[in-house]
């Protein structure tokens, strides 16, 4: 276990009620759980997402916090939130990083593993995380 370490788990879900395939709009939600698996309390400061659709179109999203929050996690604590995105294709991938600052001032990044967004999955079975 590292001194400064967040582990990130993702559960993506296709949202048919927020999708309009005829207009090339496919809605997805994803639930993220961030665990502080390190030895020092740390705060999630900002996010950097790389979203790629099935045509190879890449969109980068950067911003402060997540869902309007910058959670401070003690060792062993977790924070969970749900957000979403829209793609112009029925499938794609997302991955990225969280920028974090530990209580002792150390800065580090937590990797968000690549995961698949897939409108053709069965809903519950779309949680494919790529390693």
N, C-alpha and C positions, 0 to 999 in steps of 0.2 A: 504494500500500500504506500502510495506517495504522500508526502506531506501536504501537497496542494493538488487536490484531485476531485473532480466532479464526474459522476457517471450519468449518462443520459440514455433514457429509454423512450421509444416512440411507438405510438399506436395510431396509424393512419386509418381514415375511414372515408369512403366515397359518399357524397351527399346527393342522391338523385333529385331530391326536392329543391336543391339549389343549383341544378344543372340544366342547361339548355343545349343539347347536342347539335340541334339545327343551327344554332348561333355560335358553335364552337366554344361553349362555356361549360366547364366541368368543375364542380365544386368539391372540395375536399376539406375535411377537418383532421387535425392531428392532436393527440393528447401526449404531452411531454411530461416525463417525470425526471427531475434533476435530483440526484442523491449526492450529498457531500460525503464521499468515501475517503477523504483526506483526514489529516490530523489537526487542521486549523480551521476555524470559522472563516467563511469567505462569502463575498457578495457578488451576485451576478449583475454586472454593470450594463452590458450591451450584447447584441446578437448580430450575427452575419450569416445570412442564408444564401445558398446557391440553389436555385430552382430551375430544373431543366425539363422541358416538355419532350414529347416523343419525336418532334421535328428537329430537336437539337437547339431550340431557342432557349437561351439562358437569361435568367433574371436574377440580379443580386439585390438583396434587401438588407439594409443595415439600419439599426436603430437602438435607442436606449431601452434597456430592460426588456421585459416580456409582459404582454397584456397590461401595460401601464405600471408594472412593479419592478423593483430591483431587490429581489429577496436576499436576505442574509441567512445563510445556512450554517448552523453549528455542525461539527462532525457527527455523522449519523443521521442528520435531518434530511428531509426530502421536501421538494416543492413541486406541485403538479398544476398544469394549466392546459387549456384547450384553445387552439387558434385555428386558422384556416387559410386556404389559398384557392385561387382559380387557375386552371390551365386551359389552353386552347385545344388541347388534345386529351383523349381519354386516359392517358397514362403519362407518367413522368417520374422524376426523382427529386428528392430534396436532401441536402446535407449542409453542414456549416459548423460554426463555432460560437461559443459564448466567451466573452471577455470577462474575467473575474479578478477581484482584488481580495486578498486574504487580510485578516485582521492585523497581521504584522507588516502590511504594506506590499507584500510580494504580489506581483501580477502574473496571471497565467491564463491560458486558454483551455476550455473544455470542448472536446470534439463532439459534434452531433453526428452520429453515424448516418450514412446514406440509407434512405428508405424509399420504398416504391409507393407511388400513388397510382391506383389502378381502378378505373371505373368498371372493368369487366370482372372484378373479383366478386365473391359472394357476400360482401359487406363485412362480415366478421373475419373473413380469412385474408384480408388485404394487408395484414400487418407483417409485411416482409421487410426485414432489416438486412441490408447488404453489409458484409464485412470484408 
